[in-house]
Amino acid sequence: MTGNYIFTQRILFEDGEALVIDKPAGLPLDRPRAGGASLEIYLEDLRLGFQRSPQPVHRLDRDTSGCLLLARNPKALKRFSAAFEARQVEKTYIGVVRGVLAENSGTIEMALSKISSAEEGWRMIAAKKGKPAVTHWEKLAEHDGITLVKFMPVTGRTHQIRIHALAGLGHALVGDPVYGKADRRVTRTMLHARSIRVERGDKPEIYAVSRLPHDFAALGFSVPEEAPETEAPVEIPAEPENG
């Protein structure tokens, strides 16, 4: 399967300065140290006739699927990055947490900081002296002790939603191996970048919506009307066993 085949079928928004692609779960943005597939090796295929390969404006974790904004030139990259810094980008995520929530909606304001150790590597924690982080959330559905939640982050800290789910809602995302635990029902952390909106002044806004992947429905949730089920999932080439 070539990169061109994967991503030309998964472009959600396209114009002269921006692309939004529907990133599949399991694909990291950067090439892993042990080798294997990454978005980086497919950027050339996403030129689509333009002089330069597009570059990611923001980050999505390897396990996170959904909307990823790419800039087609350095000027656009600088402008879109500034919009993220100024909190002028509207993003929504859909996640599944291990637990039942007493409230239907709310806002989590919890500063985050990075720690690391030789035994566990690095991770983010809630810390009063950390960087401010704010996430709005809304309960969508629940059953069998798990809950479907819409997250609307105001800030964009590393692992923000994963930590806010654990420390703010009291329940880690299903399948999260760092802040929760692996779950035999899923093969990844259950988080999906549902939509992205970027205002551009006189130009039409960038707006894209990614359909909810099959693995959410496989947990027993009805797919929300605004997020119909996707087609068959994209196959990601396996990493070599011995690096």
C-alpha positions in Angstrom: 0.0 0.0 0.0 1.5 3.3 -1.0 1.4 6.6 0.9 -0.4 8.2 -2.0 -3.2 5.6 -1.8 -3.6 6.0 1.9 -3.8 9.8 2.1 -5.4 10.9 -1.1 -8.4 8.9 0.1 -8.3 10.6 3.5 -8.1 14.3 2.7 -10.8 16.2 4.6 -10.0 19.7 3.5 -7.7 21.1 0.8 -6.8 24.5 -0.7 -3.7 26.4 -1.8 -2.2 26.7 1.7 -3.7 23.9 3.8 -4.6 20.2 4.0 -6.5 18.5 6.7 -6.0 14.7 6.6 -7.8 12.0 8.5 -4.8 10.4 10.3 -5.3 6.7 11.1 -4.7 5.4 14.5 -1.3 3.6 14.8 0.6 6.0 12.6 3.2 8.3 14.4 4.1 11.6 12.9 7.8 11.0 13.2 9.8 8.0 12.1 10.2 5.6 15.1 13.7 4.9 16.3 13.1 1.2 15.7 12.0 1.9 12.1 8.6 1.4 10.6 5.9 3.6 9.0 5.3 7.2 9.9 3.6 10.2 8.4 7.0 11.7 7.7 7.7 9.2 4.9 4.3 10.0 3.2 4.6 13.8 3.1 6.2 13.7 -0.4 3.1 11.9 -1.7 1.0 14.7 -0.2 2.6 17.4 -2.3 -0.1 16.8 -4.9 1.5 19.0 -7.6 2.8 21.7 -5.2 6.5 22.6 -4.9 6.9 21.6 -1.3 5.8 18.8 0.9 3.2 19.9 3.5 4.2 20.0 7.1 2.2 19.2 10.3 1.1 22.3 12.1 0.3 20.5 15.4 0.8 17.1 17.0 -1.4 14.0 17.4 -0.3 11.0 19.4 0.5 7.8 17.5 -2.8 6.2 18.8 -5.0 9.3 18.2 -6.9 9.2 14.9 -8.6 12.0 13.1 -8.1 15.6 11.9 -4.5 16.7 11.4 -3.7 20.1 9.8 -0.8 20.4 7.4 0.6 23.7 5.9 1.7 23.7 2.3 4.3 26.5 2.6 6.4 28.1 5.3 4.4 31.3 5.4 1.2 29.3 6.1 2.9 27.1 8.6 4.0 30.2 10.6 0.5 31.8 10.4 -1.3 28.6 11.5 1.2 28.0 14.3 0.6 31.5 15.6 -3.2 30.8 15.5 -2.6 27.7 17.7 -0.4 29.7 20.1 -3.1 32.4 20.3 -5.8 29.8 21.0 -7.7 30.8 17.8 -8.1 27.1 16.6 -11.3 25.3 17.6 -10.8 21.5 18.1 -13.1 18.7 19.3 -12.2 15.2 20.3 -14.2 12.1 21.0 -12.9 9.7 23.7 -14.0 6.7 25.7 -13.2 6.7 29.5 -13.2 3.7 31.9 -15.9 4.7 34.3 -19.3 6.5 34.7 -19.4 10.2 35.1 -21.8 11.8 37.6 -22.1 15.1 35.7 -23.1 15.6 32.1 -20.6 18.4 31.3 -18.0 20.6 32.8 -14.6 22.3 32.5 -11.3 21.0 33.7 -8.7 23.6 34.6 -5.5 21.7 35.6 -1.9 22.8 35.0 0.4 20.1 33.5 4.1 19.4 33.9 6.5 16.9 32.4 8.4 14.4 34.5 10.8 11.5 33.6 12.5 8.6 35.2 14.8 5.8 34.0 12.3 3.2 34.9 9.1 4.6 33.3 10.4 7.2 30.8 8.7 10.5 30.5 5.0 11.4 31.1 2.9 14.4 32.0 1.4 15.0 35.4 -1.1 17.5 37.0 1.0 20.0 38.9 0.2 23.4 40.3 3.5 24.9 39.0 2.9 23.4 35.5 1.7 25.1 32.4 -2.0 26.1 32.5 -4.4 23.7 30.7 -8.1 24.0 30.1 -10.5 21.4 28.6 -14.3 21.6 28.3 -16.1 18.3 28.2 -19.6 16.8 27.5 -20.9 13.3 28.2 -22.4 11.7 25.1 -23.3 8.2 26.1 -22.5 5.5 28.6 -22.9 1.7 29.1 -21.3 -1.2 30.9 -19.1 1.1 33.0 -17.5 3.1 30.2 -18.5 6.6 28.9 -18.3 8.3 25.5 -17.1 11.9 26.0 -16.6 14.9 23.8 -13.6 17.0 24.7 -13.1 20.6 23.7 -9.5 21.7 24.6 -8.9 25.4 25.0 -5.1 24.9 25.3 -3.0 22.4 23.5 -0.6 20.8 26.1 1.1 17.5 25.5 -1.2 14.6 26.5 -3.7 17.2 27.8 -6.9 15.2 27.2 -5.3 12.0 28.5 -4.3 13.6 31.8 -7.5 15.7 32.2 -9.5 12.5 31.7 -7.6 10.7 34.4 -7.0 13.5 37.0 -10.0 15.7 36.1 -12.7 13.2 35.4 -11.2 10.5 37.6 -11.1 7.9 34.8 -8.4 7.2 32.2 -9.1 6.8 28.5 -9.9 3.2 27.6 -6.7 1.5 26.3 -4.3 4.2 27.5 -1.1 2.2 28.5 0.6 5.2 30.1 -2.1 6.9 32.2 -4.5 3.9 32.5 -4.0 0.3 31.4 -4.2 -1.8 28.3 -7.6 -3.2 27.5 -8.1 -6.4 25.6 -11.2 -5.0 23.8 -9.1 -2.4 22.0 -5.7 -2.0 20.3 -5.1 1.6 21.1 -5.9 4.6 23.4 -9.5 5.5 22.5 -9.2 9.1 21.4 -10.3 10.6 18.1 -9.7 14.2 16.8 -13.2 14.8 15.6 -13.0 18.3 14.1 -10.9 21.3 13.5 -11.7 24.9 12.6 -9.3 27.7 11.8 -10.4 31.3 11.1 -8.4 33.0 8.3 -9.7 36.6 8.2 -10.9 37.4 4.7 -10.2 33.9 3.5 -12.7 31.1 4.0 -12.2 29.3 7.3 -10.5 25.9 7.4 -13.0 23.4 8.7 -12.9 19.6 8.6 -14.8 16.8 10.3 -13.5 13.2 10.7 -16.0 10.4 11.0 -15.8 8.2 14.0 -13.7 5.0 13.4 -15.1 1.5 13.7 -13.4 0.7 17.0 -15.6 3.1 18.8 -18.7 1.4 17.6 -17.1 -2.0 18.5 -17.2 -0.9 22.1 -21.0 -0.8 21.9 -21.7 2.9 21.4 -24.2 4.2 18.8 -22.4 6.5 16.4 -23.5 10.1 16.9 -25.5 11.6 14.0 -22.9 14.3 13.5 -20.2 11.7 13.2 -21.2 8.8 11.0 -19.2 5.6 10.9 -16.1 5.5 8.6 -15.4 3.2 5.8 -13.0 0.3 6.4 -10.0 1.3 8.5 -6.7 2.0 6.8 -4.0 -0.6 7.0 -0.7 0.7 8.5 2.5 -1.3 7.5 3.8 -3.2 10.5 7.1 -2.2 12.1 10.0 -4.7 11.8 10.2 -7.0 14.8 13.9 -6.5 15.3 14.2 -2.8 14.5 
